[in-house]
Amino acid sequence: MPHTALTPVFVGLRVGLHVVFGALTVLVMARAVLTRADAEAAIIGIALLLLTTYALGAMIARRAPRRRTGGAIWLGLLSVEWIALLWLTPEASYLVFPLFFLYLHLLGRWWGSTAIVIATVVAICALGLHGGWSVGGVVGPLVGAAVALLIGLGYQALAREAEQRDALMRELLATRDQLAATEHESGVLAERARLAREIHDTVAQGLSSIQMLLHAAERADASRPGVEHIRLARETAADNLAEARRFIRELTPPDLEDRGLGGALRRLARTQWSVEGLTVDVRVADSVSLPMHVQTALLRVAQGAVANAIQHAEAHHATITLTADRERLRFTIEDDGTGFDAEEAANASRSRSDSFGLRATRERIDQLGGTLSIDSAPDRGTTLAVDLVLEGAA
């Protein structure tokens, strides 16, 4: 039997049944000796055989509880030996009470109940033949059968409930483990997506800028050795190294801590973006106060959009505008580049790794609960707009 909360109850009932059967069998033998019955030797011999059969069957049933055929054979031997003992002495009728429980346990509800009825009739007839018919000889076995039937059915109901509760507990534990694994996997995927966006918008864009600056240095003529380009490449590398270290420690970008969103954008426009041939007009007031996670997201969106304008759209001028009140903000990046087919780019971002920037921008805005719109067409520039409802912004 698997261990459940009701296992001690079942073990107690089983041990009690063994004790009752053994005590009643010993009582039958003691009565035969004390009353010096005519068949004293036969009674003791059959009683010992009955007790031995019961003990062996109980041991086998404990080791192989699922073998119902062997249990039925064992129960049949016990019944035959009990009837033989009952034929010799009326005291053997006492043993019918523990047999009731065995019938119900081994034969099931219906066959067990039928066996109880038959055993009750046999016990009543044996008592009537040995000592004459009486009310006690009829009522006693009937009451014993009724009590045994009620207790046995209650035992089976408890066993079924215990099995159901155990199955439910296993299912709950399995569900808990599955949920924990799912949450862990979701957390891993979300963290991977977050790191991918951060790396794309900082380290990857910075390295791309370094590459372009070094190409420019290589193309410089002898009169202009390109020292300024190399210096800016070094500064960009240093800035990106600081960014990488900072977001790994789960802190905000250094530029935002020192300058705010407007200052960080103007610094990028004055250094990195201008050297790459793009004039960026930043229209973000320093007095605008936004939550740090919102500023970080908008800075990354601007970096990604401007990088696309430089690398793909061949733009010469861009405008970054932020308008905000206490409840909403609108953040736009406009450029005069070659533009692109927005619908085609959206489809490509789902399948091509080199279109990761657009997908990362959408994911970033979705996490803020905002909306992203892109207005672009070939040869007429691009406008990227973010609309966001603010919560707790000053």
C-alpha positions in Angstrom: 0.0 0.0 0.0 1.4 3.4 -0.9 2.0 5.7 2.1 -0.8 8.3 2.6 -2.1 10.3 5.5 -4.5 7.4 6.3 -1.8 4.7 6.2 -1.6 4.5 10.0 -5.3 3.9 10.2 -5.2 1.1 7.6 -2.2 -0.5 9.3 -4.0 -0.3 12.7 -7.1 -2.0 11.3 -5.0 -4.8 9.6 -3.1 -5.5 12.8 -6.3 -5.5 14.8 -7.8 -8.0 12.4 -4.8 -10.3 12.8 -5.0 -10.1 16.6 -8.7 -10.8 16.7 -8.4 -13.8 14.4 -5.5 -15.3 16.4 -7.2 -14.6 19.7 -10.5 -16.2 18.6 -8.7 -19.3 17.3 -6.8 -19.7 20.6 -10.2 -19.3 22.4 -11.7 -22.1 20.4 -8.8 -24.4 21.3 -8.9 -23.3 25.0 -12.7 -24.1 25.1 -12.1 -27.5 23.6 -9.5 -28.3 26.3 -11.4 -26.9 29.2 -14.7 -28.5 28.3 -12.9 -31.8 27.3 -14.9 -32.0 24.0 -15.3 -35.4 22.3 -13.2 -34.3 19.3 -10.7 -32.3 21.3 -7.7 -33.5 19.3 -9.4 -32.9 16.0 -10.5 -29.4 17.1 -7.0 -28.4 18.2 -5.5 -29.9 15.0 -7.9 -28.0 12.6 -7.6 -24.8 14.6 -3.8 -25.0 14.4 -4.1 -25.7 10.7 -6.5 -22.7 10.3 -4.1 -20.5 12.2 -1.1 -21.6 10.2 -3.0 -21.1 6.9 -4.0 -17.6 8.0 -0.5 -16.6 9.0 1.1 -17.9 5.8 -1.6 -16.2 3.7 -1.1 -12.9 5.5 2.7 -13.0 5.0 2.3 -13.8 1.2 -0.4 -11.2 0.8 1.9 -8.6 2.4 4.7 -9.4 -0.1 2.5 -9.6 -3.1 -0.7 -7.6 -2.4 -1.8 -7.4 -6.1 -2.3 -11.2 -6.6 -6.1 -11.4 -6.2 -6.2 -15.0 -7.5 -3.9 -16.2 -4.8 -5.9 -14.3 -2.2 -9.2 -16.0 -3.4 -7.6 -19.4 -3.1 -6.3 -18.6 0.4 -9.7 -17.3 1.4 -11.3 -20.6 0.0 -8.9 -22.7 2.2 -9.7 -20.6 5.2 -13.4 -21.0 4.6 -13.2 -24.8 4.2 -11.1 -25.2 7.4 -13.5 -22.9 9.3 -16.5 -24.9 8.2 -14.8 -28.1 9.3 -14.0 -26.6 12.6 -17.5 -25.3 12.9 -18.8 -28.8 12.3 -16.9 -30.0 15.4 -17.5 -27.0 17.8 -20.0 -24.1 17.9 -17.3 -21.8 19.3 -15.8 -21.7 15.8 -18.8 -19.4 14.9 -16.9 -16.6 16.6 -14.3 -16.7 13.8 -17.0 -15.7 11.2 -16.5 -12.0 12.3 -12.9 -11.6 11.1 -13.8 -13.7 8.1 -16.4 -11.1 7.2 -13.7 -8.5 6.7 -11.5 -10.8 4.6 -14.4 -11.6 2.3 -15.2 -7.9 1.8 -11.5 -6.9 1.3 -10.5 -9.7 -1.0 -13.7 -10.3 -3.0 -14.9 -6.7 -3.4 -18.2 -5.1 -2.5 -20.7 -7.3 -4.3 -19.0 -10.8 -4.1 -17.8 -10.0 -0.7 -21.3 -9.1 0.5 -22.6 -12.3 -1.0 -20.0 -14.3 0.8 -20.9 -12.5 4.1 -24.5 -13.5 3.7 -23.6 -17.1 3.0 -21.2 -17.3 5.9 -23.8 -15.7 8.2 -26.4 -18.4 7.2 -23.8 -21.1 7.8 -22.9 -19.8 11.2 -26.6 -19.5 12.2 -27.3 -23.1 11.0 -24.3 -24.4 12.9 -25.3 -22.8 16.1 -28.8 -24.1 15.7 -27.6 -27.7 15.1 -25.2 -27.7 18.0 -27.2 -26.0 20.7 -30.7 -25.6 19.4 -32.4 -22.7 17.7 -32.6 -19.5 19.7 -33.0 -15.7 19.2 -29.4 -15.1 20.3 -28.1 -17.7 17.8 -29.8 -15.8 15.0 -29.4 -12.2 16.0 -25.7 -12.5 17.0 -24.4 -13.5 13.6 -26.7 -11.1 11.9 -25.5 -8.1 14.0 -21.9 -9.2 13.5 -22.4 -9.4 9.8 -24.1 -5.9 9.7 -21.3 -4.3 11.8 -18.6 -6.0 9.7 -20.3 -4.9 6.5 -20.5 -1.3 7.6 -16.9 -1.2 8.8 -15.6 -2.9 5.7 -17.5 -0.6 3.4 -16.2 2.4 5.4 -12.7 1.0 5.1 -13.0 0.8 1.3 -14.4 4.3 1.1 -11.5 5.6 3.2 -9.0 3.7 0.9 -10.6 5.2 -2.2 -10.5 8.6 -0.8 -6.9 8.2 0.3 -6.0 7.1 -3.2 -7.8 10.0 -4.8 -6.1 12.5 -2.4 -2.7 10.9 -3.1 -3.3 11.1 -6.9 -4.4 14.7 -6.5 -1.4 15.5 -4.4 0.9 14.0 -7.0 -0.8 15.9 -9.8 -0.5 19.2 -7.8 3.2 18.6 -7.2 3.7 17.7 -10.8 1.8 20.9 -11.8 3.9 23.0 -9.4 7.1 21.6 -10.8 5.9 22.2 -14.4 4.9 25.8 -13.5 8.3 26.4 -11.9 10.0 25.1 -14.9 7.9 27.2 -17.2 8.4 30.3 -15.2 12.2 29.6 -15.1 12.2 29.1 -18.9 10.1 32.3 -19.5 12.5 34.2 -17.2 15.5 32.9 -19.1 13.9 33.9 -22.5 12.9 37.3 -21.2 16.4 38.0 -19.9 18.0 36.8 -23.1 15.7 39.1 -25.1 16.5 42.0 -22.7 20.3 41.4 -23.0 19.9 41.1 -26.8 18.2 44.5 -27.0 20.8 46.1 -24.7 23.7 44.7 -26.6 22.2 45.6 -30.0 21.4 49.2 -29.0 24.8 49.8 -27.2 27.7 47.6 -28.0 26.7 46.6 -31.5 25.8 50.1 -32.6 29.0 51.4 -31.0 31.2 48.8 -32.7 29.5 49.7 -36.0 30.4 53.4 -35.4 34.0 52.4 -34.6 34.2 50.5 -37.9 32.9 53.4 -39.9 35.3 55.8 -38.2 38.3 53.6 -38.8 37.3 53.3 -42.4 37.2 57.0 -42.6 40.7 57.2 -41.0 42.0 54.8 -43.5 40.7 56.9 -46.4 42.2 60.1 -45.0 45.0 61.6 -47.1 48.5 62.4 -46.0 47.7 66.0 -45.0 44.9 64.7 -42.7 46.2 61.6 -41.0 42.8 61.0 -39.4 43.9 61.4 -35.8 40.6 63.0 -34.9 38.7 60.0 -36.2 40.9 57.6 -34.3 40.4 59.7 -31.1 36.6 59.6 -31.5 36.8 55.9 -32.2 38.6 55.4 -28.9 36.1 57.5 -27.0 33.2 55.6 -28.5 34.8 52.3 -27.5 35.3 53.6 -24.0 31.7 54.8 -23.8 30.4 51.4 -25.0 32.6 49.6 -22.5 31.2 51.7 -19.7 27.6 50.9 -21.0 28.3 47.2 -21.1 29.7 47.1 -17.6 26.8 49.2 -16.3 23.8 47.3 -17.7 25.5 44.0 -16.6 25.3 45.4 -13.1 21.6 46.2 -13.8 22.2 50.0 -13.4 21.0 52.8 -15.7 23.1 54.2 -18.5 25.8 56.6 -17.3 24.7 59.4 -19.6 21.2 59.4 -18.2 22.5 59.6 -14.6 24.7 62.7 -15.4 22.8 64.5 -18.2 19.3 63.2 -18.4 17.7 62.0 -21.7 18.1 65.4 -23.5 21.7 65.8 -22.5 22.6 62.2 -23.5 21.0 62.7 -26.9 22.7 66.0 -27.5 26.0 64.5 -26.5 25.5 61.7 -29.0 24.5 64.2 -31.7 27.5 66.4 -31.0 30.1 63.6 -31.0 29.3 60.2 -32.5 26.4 61.0 -34.9 27.9 64.3 -36.3 31.2 62.6 -37.1 29.3 59.9 -39.0 27.9 62.6 -41.3 24.4 63.1 -39.7 23.2 66.4 -38.2 20.8 65.6 -35.4 18.5 68.3 -34.0 17.5 67.3 -30.4 14.3 68.9 -29.2 14.1 67.5 -25.7 13.8 69.9 -22.8 16.1 69.3 -19.8 13.2 70.2 -17.5 11.2 67.1 -18.6 11.3 64.6 -15.8 10.6 60.9 -16.7 11.1 57.7 -14.8 14.6 56.3 -15.4 13.4 53.1 -17.1 11.4 55.2 -19.6 14.4 57.4 -20.3 16.6 54.3 -20.8 14.1 52.8 -23.3 13.7 56.1 -25.3 17.5 56.5 -25.4 17.9 53.0 -26.8 15.1 53.6 -29.3 16.8 56.8 -30.5 20.2 55.1 -30.8 18.7 52.3 -32.9 16.7 54.6 -35.1 19.7 57.0 -35.7 22.0 54.0 -36.4 19.6 52.8 -39.1 19.4 56.3 -40.6 23.2 56.4 -40.9 23.9 52.9 -42.0 20.9 52.1 -44.2 19.0 55.3 -45.1 22.1 57.5 -45.9 20.4 60.4 -44.1 21.9 63.8 -43.7 19.6 65.3 -41.1 17.4 64.0 -38.3 15.2 65.5 -35.6 14.5 64.0 -32.3 11.4 65.5 -30.5 9.9 64.8 -27.1 6.6 66.3 -26.0 5.1 65.2 -22.7 2.7 66.2 -20.0 1.7 64.6 -16.7 -0.1 61.7 -18.4 1.2 61.1 -21.9 4.4 61.5 -24.0 5.2 61.4 -27.7 8.7 60.7 -28.8 9.6 61.0 -32.5 12.7 60.5 -34.7 12.5 61.9 -38.2 15.2 61.6 -40.9 15.5 62.7 -44.5 17.0 59.4 -45.7 16.0 57.1 -48.5 13.2 55.5 -46.5 11.9 52.0 -46.9 8.8 49.9 -47.2 7.6 49.7 -43.6 5.4 46.6 -44.1 8.2 44.7 -45.9 10.6 45.6 -43.2 8.2 44.4 -40.5 7.9 41.0 -42.2 11.6 40.8 -42.7 12.2 41.4 -39.0 10.4 38.2 -38.1 12.7 36.1 -40.2 16.1 37.8 -40.7 18.6 38.4 -38.0 19.9 41.6 -39.6 16.4 43.2 -39.0 16.7 42.6 -35.2 16.7 46.3 -34.4 13.2 47.0 -35.5 11.9 44.0 -33.6 13.9 44.9 -30.5 12.4 48.4 -30.6 8.9 47.1 -30.8 9.5 44.7 -27.9 11.0 47.5 -25.8 7.9 49.8 -26.4 5.5 46.9 -25.7 7.1 46.3 -22.3 6.4 49.9 -21.5 2.8 49.5 -22.6 3.2 52.0 -25.4 2.6 52.0 -29.1 5.2 52.3 -31.9 4.3 53.6 -35.4 6.6 53.9 -38.4 5.8 56.2 -41.3 8.2 55.6 -44.2 8.3 55.1 -47.9 11.2 54.9 -50.5 12.8 58.3 -51.2 10.8 60.3 -48.6 12.5 59.7 -45.3 11.3 57.9 -42.1 9.4 59.0 -39.0 9.4 56.7 -36.0 6.9 57.7 -33.3 6.4 56.4 -29.7 3.2 57.1 -27.8 3.2 56.2 -24.1 0.9 56.7 -21.2 2.9 57.8 -18.1 2.5 56.4 -14.7 3.9 58.4 -11.8 5.8 60.8 -14.1 6.3 64.3 -12.7 
